[in-house]
Every structure is written in structure tokens, then in C-alpha cells.
């Protein structure tokens, strides 16, 4: 906020530096006067800076049959550190394994308006690791490198093996492991004392593995109470006549029992996270439906909980390499809420009051984090509060959006620029006003009668 006085011609002026987020008309300044009724609103559009880095979006660490396609495409995000950059040619190159990107050894794809580019990948003829690098001309950082493991058929029966661990890489015993192939539940097993679980003599095809840590009984041989770990669904492809292994252990973060609450649908329930002051989520009365379609009531209440999980310990990687200030899990996973769960969490990145911000959640249907809620920073600047009707619609993994890039504070009150002077102050790097009659480097003029 800045204050200026009108000159002898009735003009007041200030330089305006747009923020770090690119968008059409997404920067706005309102102008008021104590002696004049009404408000004048200035609107400016901000474009992204030149491309500075490339990150993996989705498609890394897959397993598929040799000479076969991956389940997901290989997707990257080119950005300036905050915003995606469009129309950047990205070259994908197979560096090991003999696979093909869009049917060739290399493929160049221009980024879309969001800064994303993707290719289809077919594995090479031999079992083992396939590597694909993606980069753009002028990239001074590291390329995005995908690793895809090729599985070869043999004469052995089809099987699936995996490992359930906690965030300290200790084995979880007693987790319920359920395998669905082509939408049909095949069978259920449990992780052993070493965290291993196996499905033998199974059919091939698209599958979903659900590892339910709520039933776990021990960690590294030490007994634990039920409900100490969340559940996690994983989508994969079962290769026939092969020993299929998960590409990485199933990592389940521990749940804090002090964060658990009983919900019977009769009244709103407030969820908090021990150790994070100002973070809470409100589950509205009568809003919740469990993943099996049942509705909690006084006879069959649900245990719901909210827990923080460090972003690099979330079982699925964050999209585009982001590092959010807060990430966590709302359990039981897969439960739906109508209206959505209201979100209130501390303003961890110091955004100004009234700033619009977002909240993301992992969509298991499309295997990606998506924006599910919008909100604003409260008037006192202390909290993010989700907008009315907005919030978390499905329980599971979630996060706040990452912080914006740092910007310098620019103050131009008392600057001696005059109307028509095109030189901004030395501390100002970007001045923009969408007006065809003004030079874009002119200051913004605030009119007063």
C-alpha cells in the first residue's frame, strides 16, 4: 500500500511493479481517496520470465513389459522458477535401453501454455533400466531424467511382490494388501514381519494395489495400535509370466493418534495437527461418505484424522518437482465430502492479506496432484481460508501450493518522475499498464478531481 498527493494539475502517480505470478489481468491495484466516493481499479497482465529450469511432471519410475508401452506418458514442466513457459522446444532423448519416444530415438515437443510437454514411451527389447533425458536449448541446469524398468516374460507363473515400510524404512507388519485386476478384487494378503507381501499365480493386465496400513500390528517387530498408518492405492500393470516387483517400497507415514477424531455426522468436527498452530480443517455435519459408500452415523461412527507428512515422504512424487510448505494426509483415504472440507492453515509464505492462493490434492483416478480448492489470505494476514463451497472433496494426500519467488519491495513515493518520463526508478525492473495510449514504461497515473 502506498499514499500519494495530487499535484497542481490534479495528478497523483506511483510506479507499479507486478508480482511473480504470470497471468492475464492477474495484477490489480485499487485506488481510493478519503475525500472522494468510489474506487478506481488498475489491472495489469504479467508474462513469465525466460525459461530457467525443467522438472519431471509425471511418468518416472514406471515398470512395463519389454518392447511394450508405459502406462503413463513422460511429462515435463519448463518454468521460470514460478510460472510455466509456453512454446519452448523440449527434446526427449533415449540414452539407455533402446526404447522409443513417439516412435523414434529423439523427439522435440513444444511446451503448451502451461509449460508442459509430454511424449509416449515404448521400452527397448532387453530387461532392465531404460533412461530418457529431456532438456531445452539454453538450459543451464540439469536435464529431466526418467528411469523406466523393463520386465521380460519367462516360463514362470505371474506374480507380484512388494515391500511395506514406514518413513524410517522400517518394515510394517500386518498391513492389509488387496489386489484388483481389471476392476475385480482378486485376493487379499498381509505384509509379513519383514514388510514383504506376495501375490502368486495371478492374471495379467491393469491392476490396482491397495495397501491398508490401518490394520498394521507391528513396526520392526514392535507392536503398534491399530490405525497407526494410512492406506495407499497404487496403479500398475501386471506383466504375464514374470515376477512383477513394485518399483519402490510402499512408504506409509505414521499417523499421530492425538489427531484422531470421532465423526458420526451429527455435528461439525474440527481436525487439527499437533505441533502446527493455526492449521485446522472442518468436516461439516452430514457431509462424509466412506469409500465403500456407507455414511457414518451414531451407530457406526468413523475415525477421521489429519496428519502432516513431509513432501518428500509422500508416497507419490509431487508434480513438477514442487516443494510445498505444508503437505499431509486426510484419513480415511477415499472418503468423499459434500460440502467439501473447509481449510484454514497458517500463512506460511507471508502472502499479503487478500491474496488468492490454492490447495492441491492427489487424484488417484488420474495419478496426479490437482488444485481442488481456492482461498484467500485473511485480513490480518495470519491465515489462508478456503472460499465458501471450496475445500477438500476427497480424503487423501494433499498440500498447499509452493511459495512464490522472492521479489524486492519497490517504493516510489516522492519519485521525481514527471508525466511523460519513461525512465523508471533504479529499483524498479518491471512497470506495466495495459493501456494502448501509454508507453509501458510510463508510471501509473492516479487521477483525482
C-alpha positions as CSV (number, residue, x, y, z in Angstrom):
1,X,0.0,0.0,0.0
2,X,1.2,3.5,-0.8
3,X,-0.1,7.0,-0.5
4,X,0.4,9.9,-2.9
5,X,-0.8,13.5,-3.1
6,X,-2.1,15.2,-6.2
7,X,0.0,17.9,-7.9
8,X,-1.2,21.3,-9.2
9,X,-2.8,19.6,-12.2
10,X,-4.8,17.0,-10.1
11,X,-2.5,14.1,-10.9
12,X,-1.1,11.6,-8.4
13,X,1.2,8.9,-9.5
14,X,3.2,5.8,-8.4
15,X,5.3,3.2,-10.1
16,X,3.8,-0.3,-10.0
17,X,5.9,-3.5,-10.1
18,X,3.9,-6.6,-11.0
19,X,4.1,-9.7,-8.9
20,X,5.8,-13.0,-9.5
21,X,2.8,-14.9,-10.9
22,X,2.1,-14.7,-14.6
23,X,-1.5,-14.3,-15.9
24,X,-4.0,-12.2,-17.8
25,X,-5.1,-9.3,-15.7
26,X,-3.9,-11.0,-12.6
27,X,-2.3,-7.9,-11.1
28,X,-4.6,-5.3,-9.7
29,X,-4.3,-2.1,-7.8
30,X,-7.3,-0.3,-6.2
31,X,-7.1,3.5,-5.6
32,X,-9.3,5.3,-3.1
33,X,-9.3,8.8,-1.5
34,X,-10.8,9.9,1.8
35,X,-12.4,12.9,0.1
36,X,-13.9,11.1,-3.0
37,X,-16.5,8.3,-3.1
38,X,-15.8,5.2,-5.2
39,X,-12.7,3.2,-6.2
40,X,-10.6,3.2,-9.3
41,X,-9.1,-0.2,-10.3
42,X,-6.0,-0.7,-12.4
43,X,-5.4,-4.1,-14.0
44,X,-2.2,-5.4,-15.5
45,X,-1.1,-8.6,-17.1
46,X,2.2,-10.3,-16.3
47,X,4.1,-12.6,-18.6
48,X,6.6,-15.2,-17.4
49,X,10.3,-14.7,-17.4
50,X,12.6,-16.7,-19.7
51,X,12.7,-20.5,-19.1
52,X,15.2,-21.3,-16.3
53,X,14.6,-25.0,-15.4
54,X,12.9,-28.2,-16.4
55,X,11.3,-30.7,-14.0
56,X,9.8,-34.1,-14.2
57,X,6.0,-33.9,-14.1
58,X,4.8,-37.5,-14.3
59,X,5.8,-40.8,-15.7
60,X,9.1,-41.5,-13.8
61,X,9.9,-44.9,-12.1
62,X,7.5,-47.0,-14.1
63,X,7.7,-50.7,-14.8
64,X,6.4,-52.2,-18.0
65,X,7.0,-55.1,-20.3
66,X,10.0,-55.0,-22.7
67,X,9.0,-53.8,-26.1
68,X,5.8,-52.5,-24.6
69,X,4.4,-49.0,-23.8
70,X,4.4,-47.4,-20.4
71,X,1.2,-46.9,-18.6
72,X,1.8,-43.1,-18.3
73,X,3.4,-40.7,-20.8
74,X,6.6,-39.0,-19.9
75,X,5.7,-35.4,-18.9
76,X,8.0,-32.4,-18.1
77,X,7.4,-28.9,-16.9
78,X,9.5,-26.0,-18.2
79,X,9.3,-22.9,-16.0
80,X,11.0,-19.7,-14.8
81,X,11.1,-20.8,-11.2
82,X,7.4,-20.0,-10.6
83,X,5.5,-19.9,-13.9
84,X,5.3,-22.4,-16.8
85,X,6.8,-21.1,-20.0
86,X,5.0,-21.8,-23.3
87,X,6.4,-22.6,-26.8
88,X,9.7,-23.9,-25.6
89,X,11.0,-26.8,-27.8
90,X,11.8,-29.7,-25.5
91,X,14.0,-32.5,-26.8
92,X,13.4,-36.0,-25.3
93,X,16.3,-38.4,-26.0
94,X,16.6,-42.1,-25.2
95,X,20.0,-42.5,-23.5
96,X,19.8,-46.2,-22.4
97,X,17.7,-49.3,-23.1
98,X,16.9,-48.9,-26.8
99,X,13.4,-47.6,-26.2
100,X,11.5,-45.1,-28.4
101,X,9.9,-41.7,-27.7
102,X,7.0,-41.1,-30.0
103,X,8.4,-43.9,-32.2
104,X,12.0,-42.5,-32.5
105,X,15.2,-42.2,-30.6
106,X,14.6,-38.5,-30.1
107,X,11.5,-36.3,-30.2
108,X,11.1,-32.5,-29.9
109,X,7.8,-31.2,-28.5
110,X,6.9,-27.5,-27.8
111,X,5.6,-26.8,-24.4
112,X,1.9,-26.0,-24.0
113,X,0.5,-22.8,-22.5
114,X,1.1,-24.3,-19.0
115,X,4.8,-25.1,-19.8
116,X,4.2,-28.8,-20.1
117,X,5.4,-31.2,-22.8
118,X,5.0,-35.0,-23.0
119,X,5.8,-38.0,-25.2
120,X,4.7,-41.6,-25.3
121,X,7.4,-44.1,-24.5
122,X,7.9,-47.7,-25.7
123,X,10.5,-49.8,-23.8
124,X,13.5,-51.4,-25.5
125,X,14.0,-55.2,-26.1
126,X,16.0,-56.0,-23.0
127,X,15.1,-56.2,-19.4
128,X,16.5,-53.6,-17.1
129,X,16.6,-49.8,-16.9
130,X,15.6,-47.5,-19.7
131,X,16.6,-43.8,-19.4
132,X,15.2,-40.8,-21.2
133,X,16.6,-37.3,-20.9
134,X,14.6,-34.1,-21.6
135,X,16.0,-30.6,-22.0
136,X,15.7,-27.4,-23.9
137,X,18.2,-25.2,-25.7
138,X,19.9,-22.8,-23.3
139,X,19.2,-24.9,-20.2
140,X,22.0,-24.1,-17.7
141,X,20.6,-26.6,-15.2
142,X,20.2,-30.4,-15.2
143,X,18.0,-32.2,-17.7
144,X,14.9,-34.1,-16.5
145,X,15.9,-37.8,-16.5
146,X,13.3,-40.5,-16.5
147,X,14.0,-44.1,-15.4
148,X,11.7,-46.9,-16.6
149,X,12.4,-50.6,-15.8
150,X,11.7,-53.2,-18.4
151,X,10.3,-56.6,-17.3
152,X,10.8,-59.7,-19.5
153,X,8.4,-62.6,-19.8
154,X,9.6,-66.1,-18.9
155,X,8.1,-69.5,-18.3
156,X,7.4,-68.8,-14.6
157,X,3.9,-68.1,-13.1
158,X,2.8,-64.5,-13.0
159,X,3.3,-62.9,-9.6
160,X,3.5,-59.6,-7.8
161,X,5.8,-58.8,-4.8
162,X,6.2,-55.6,-2.8
163,X,7.5,-54.2,0.5
164,X,5.7,-52.0,3.0
165,X,7.9,-49.6,5.1
166,X,7.4,-46.6,7.3
167,X,9.2,-43.3,6.7
168,X,12.2,-44.6,8.6
169,X,12.4,-47.5,6.2
170,X,11.3,-49.9,9.0
171,X,9.2,-52.9,7.9
172,X,5.4,-52.7,8.6
173,X,3.7,-56.0,9.6
174,X,0.0,-56.7,9.3
175,X,-0.9,-54.2,6.6
176,X,-3.8,-55.5,4.5
177,X,-2.8,-55.7,0.8
178,X,-5.7,-56.0,-1.7
179,X,-5.2,-56.6,-5.4
180,X,-7.7,-55.6,-8.0
181,X,-7.1,-56.6,-11.6
182,X,-9.3,-55.1,-14.4
183,X,-11.6,-53.7,-11.7
184,X,-12.2,-57.1,-9.9
185,X,-10.8,-57.8,-6.4
186,X,-8.6,-60.8,-6.8
187,X,-7.4,-61.6,-3.4
188,X,-6.1,-60.2,-0.1
189,X,-2.9,-60.8,1.8
190,X,-0.9,-59.3,4.6
191,X,2.6,-57.9,4.9
192,X,4.9,-60.2,7.0
193,X,7.4,-59.2,9.8
194,X,9.9,-58.1,7.1
195,X,7.2,-55.9,5.4
196,X,7.1,-58.3,2.3
197,X,3.9,-59.3,0.6
198,X,3.3,-61.5,-2.4
199,X,0.5,-62.4,-4.8
200,X,1.3,-65.6,-6.7
201,X,-0.4,-67.2,-9.8
202,X,-2.3,-64.1,-10.8
203,X,-3.7,-62.9,-14.1
204,X,-2.0,-60.1,-16.1
205,X,-3.4,-56.7,-17.0
206,X,-4.0,-53.3,-15.5
207,X,-4.2,-53.5,-11.7
208,X,-4.7,-51.5,-8.5
209,X,-3.0,-52.5,-5.3
210,X,-4.4,-51.1,-2.1
211,X,-2.1,-51.3,1.0
212,X,-4.1,-50.5,4.1
213,X,-1.9,-49.6,7.0
214,X,-4.8,-49.1,9.4
215,X,-4.6,-52.8,10.2
216,X,-0.9,-52.9,10.8
217,X,0.1,-54.6,14.0
218,X,3.9,-54.1,14.3
219,X,6.8,-52.0,13.1
220,X,10.3,-53.6,13.0
221,X,8.9,-56.2,15.4
222,X,7.4,-53.8,17.9
223,X,3.7,-53.8,18.5
224,X,1.6,-50.8,17.5
225,X,-2.1,-49.9,18.0
226,X,-4.5,-50.2,15.0
227,X,-4.8,-47.1,12.9
228,X,-1.1,-46.1,13.2
229,X,-0.7,-45.9,9.4
230,X,-2.9,-44.7,6.4
231,X,-4.0,-46.6,3.3
232,X,-2.5,-46.1,-0.1
233,X,-3.7,-47.2,-3.6
234,X,-1.2,-47.8,-6.4
235,X,-1.9,-48.3,-10.1
236,X,0.3,-50.6,-12.1
237,X,0.4,-53.1,-15.0
238,X,0.9,-56.8,-14.3
239,X,3.2,-58.4,-17.0
240,X,2.3,-62.0,-17.7
241,X,4.7,-64.9,-17.0
242,X,7.0,-62.6,-15.0
243,X,7.9,-61.8,-11.4
244,X,6.5,-58.3,-11.1
245,X,8.0,-56.1,-8.4
246,X,6.9,-52.7,-7.3
247,X,9.4,-50.1,-8.5
248,X,9.9,-48.8,-4.9
249,X,8.8,-49.7,-1.4
250,X,5.3,-48.7,-0.3
251,X,6.2,-45.9,2.2
252,X,3.5,-45.2,4.7
253,X,3.9,-42.2,7.1
254,X,2.9,-42.7,10.7
255,X,-0.3,-41.2,12.0
256,X,-0.5,-39.3,15.3
257,X,-3.3,-40.8,17.4
258,X,-3.7,-37.4,19.1
259,X,-5.0,-36.0,15.8
260,X,-7.9,-38.6,15.5
261,X,-11.5,-37.6,16.0
262,X,-14.8,-39.4,16.1
263,X,-17.3,-38.4,13.4
264,X,-20.9,-39.5,13.4
265,X,-22.4,-37.0,11.0
266,X,-24.5,-35.2,13.6
267,X,-22.2,-32.1,14.1
268,X,-19.2,-30.4,12.5
269,X,-15.9,-31.8,13.5
270,X,-12.7,-29.7,13.7
271,X,-9.4,-31.5,12.8
272,X,-6.1,-30.2,13.9
273,X,-2.4,-31.3,13.7
274,X,-0.4,-31.5,16.9
275,X,2.5,-29.1,16.6
276,X,1.2,-26.9,13.8
277,X,-0.6,-23.9,15.4
278,X,-3.3,-22.4,13.3
279,X,-3.9,-25.4,11.0
280,X,-7.4,-26.9,11.0
281,X,-9.9,-28.5,8.7
282,X,-13.7,-28.5,9.4
283,X,-15.7,-31.6,8.3
284,X,-19.4,-30.4,8.0
285,X,-22.2,-32.4,9.6
286,X,-23.7,-35.0,7.2
287,X,-21.1,-34.4,4.6
288,X,-19.0,-37.6,4.7
289,X,-19.3,-40.8,2.8
290,X,-16.8,-43.6,3.2
291,X,-15.0,-45.3,0.2
292,X,-17.4,-48.3,0.5
293,X,-20.4,-46.0,0.1
294,X,-21.6,-46.1,3.8
295,X,-22.4,-42.9,5.7
296,X,-21.1,-42.6,9.3
297,X,-23.8,-42.3,12.0
298,X,-24.1,-42.7,15.7
299,X,-24.3,-46.5,15.4
300,X,-21.2,-46.7,13.1
301,X,-19.1,-43.6,13.5
302,X,-15.9,-43.1,11.6
303,X,-12.4,-42.2,12.9
304,X,-11.0,-39.3,10.9
305,X,-7.6,-37.7,11.3
306,X,-5.4,-35.0,9.8
307,X,-1.6,-35.5,9.8
308,X,1.4,-33.7,8.4
309,X,3.7,-35.5,6.0
310,X,6.9,-34.1,4.7
311,X,6.6,-33.6,1.0
312,X,9.5,-35.9,0.1
313,X,7.9,-38.7,2.2
314,X,4.6,-38.6,0.4
315,X,4.4,-42.0,-1.5
316,X,3.8,-40.4,-4.9
317,X,6.1,-37.6,-6.1
318,X,4.9,-34.0,-6.1
319,X,4.1,-32.8,-9.6
320,X,6.7,-30.8,-11.4
321,X,9.2,-31.0,-8.6
322,X,7.5,-28.5,-6.3
323,X,8.3,-28.3,-2.6
324,X,5.2,-27.0,-0.7
325,X,5.5,-25.5,2.8
326,X,2.8,-27.9,4.0
327,X,1.7,-31.4,2.9
328,X,-0.3,-34.1,4.7
329,X,-2.9,-36.7,4.6
330,X,-6.6,-36.7,5.5
331,X,-7.8,-40.2,6.5
332,X,-9.6,-42.5,5.9
333,X,-8.4,-42.2,2.3
334,X,-11.0,-42.2,-0.5
335,X,-13.8,-40.8,1.7
336,X,-15.8,-38.1,-0.1
337,X,-17.3,-34.8,1.4
338,X,-20.2,-32.7,0.2
339,X,-19.8,-29.9,1.0
340,X,-16.0,-30.1,0.9
341,X,-13.9,-30.0,4.0
342,X,-13.1,-26.3,4.9
343,X,-9.4,-25.5,5.1
344,X,-7.7,-23.0,7.4
345,X,-3.9,-23.0,7.7
346,X,-1.2,-20.5,8.7
347,X,0.1,-18.1,6.1
348,X,3.5,-19.9,5.9
349,X,4.8,-17.9,3.0
350,X,3.9,-14.4,4.2
351,X,1.5,-13.6,1.4
352,X,-0.3,-10.2,1.7
353,X,-3.8,-10.0,3.1
354,X,-6.4,-10.7,0.4
355,X,-4.1,-12.7,-1.9
356,X,-5.6,-15.6,-3.7
357,X,-3.9,-18.9,-3.0
358,X,-4.6,-22.6,-3.8
359,X,-4.7,-26.0,-2.3
360,X,-3.9,-29.3,-4.0
361,X,-4.9,-32.9,-3.6
362,X,-3.8,-36.2,-5.2
363,X,-6.3,-37.6,-7.7
364,X,-5.9,-41.3,-7.7
365,X,-8.0,-41.7,-10.9
366,X,-5.6,-39.6,-13.0
367,X,-2.5,-40.2,-10.8
368,X,-1.6,-36.5,-10.3
369,X,-1.9,-33.7,-7.8
370,X,-4.6,-31.2,-8.8
371,X,-5.9,-27.9,-7.5
372,X,-9.1,-28.7,-5.6
373,X,-9.6,-25.5,-3.5
374,X,-9.2,-21.8,-3.8
375,X,-9.0,-19.3,-0.9
376,X,-7.6,-16.0,0.3
377,X,-5.2,-14.7,2.9
378,X,-7.2,-13.3,5.9
379,X,-7.4,-9.6,6.6
380,X,-5.0,-9.9,9.5
381,X,-2.5,-11.8,7.2
382,X,-2.3,-14.8,9.5
383,X,-4.2,-17.5,7.7
384,X,-5.3,-19.0,4.4
385,X,-9.1,-19.6,4.4
386,X,-10.8,-21.6,1.7
387,X,-13.5,-19.9,-0.2
388,X,-17.2,-20.7,0.6
389,X,-18.1,-24.0,-1.2
390,X,-14.4,-24.8,-1.8
391,X,-12.2,-27.3,0.0
392,X,-11.1,-30.9,0.0
393,X,-13.7,-33.1,-1.7
394,X,-11.9,-36.5,-1.4
395,X,-9.7,-37.6,1.6
396,X,-6.1,-38.5,0.8
397,X,-2.8,-36.8,0.2
398,X,-2.8,-33.0,-0.1
399,X,-0.6,-29.9,0.1
400,X,-0.6,-26.2,0.0
401,X,0.9,-24.5,-3.1
402,X,4.6,-23.7,-3.0
403,X,5.8,-20.2,-2.2
404,X,6.2,-17.6,-4.9
405,X,9.7,-16.5,-5.9
406,X,11.1,-13.7,-3.8
407,X,10.6,-10.1,-5.0
408,X,12.1,-6.8,-3.9
409,X,9.8,-4.2,-2.3
410,X,9.6,-1.1,-4.5
411,X,8.6,2.2,-3.1
412,X,8.3,5.2,-5.5
413,X,6.5,7.8,-3.4
414,X,8.4,11.1,-3.8
415,X,10.0,10.0,-7.1
416,X,10.7,12.9,-9.3
417,X,9.5,11.4,-12.5
418,X,7.0,13.6,-14.3
419,X,4.3,12.7,-16.8
420,X,6.0,11.5,-20.0
421,X,9.2,10.5,-18.3
422,X,9.9,6.9,-19.5
423,X,12.7,6.1,-17.1
424,X,11.5,4.1,-14.0
425,X,13.3,4.3,-10.7
426,X,16.5,2.4,-10.4
427,X,15.0,-0.2,-8.1
428,X,12.1,-1.0,-10.5
429,X,12.6,-3.7,-13.0
430,X,9.1,-4.1,-14.5
431,X,6.4,-1.5,-14.9
432,X,3.3,-2.4,-16.9
433,X,-0.1,-1.0,-17.6
434,X,-2.3,-2.4,-20.3
435,X,-3.1,0.9,-22.0
436,X,-2.6,1.5,-25.7
437,X,-2.1,5.2,-25.2
438,X,0.8,5.0,-22.8
439,X,4.3,3.8,-23.0
440,X,4.6,0.6,-21.0
441,X,7.5,2.2,-19.1
442,X,5.4,5.2,-18.0
443,X,4.4,5.4,-14.4
444,X,0.8,4.6,-13.4
445,X,-1.1,7.9,-13.0
446,X,-3.8,8.0,-10.4
447,X,-6.4,10.7,-11.2
448,X,-8.1,12.9,-8.6
449,X,-10.5,15.7,-9.2
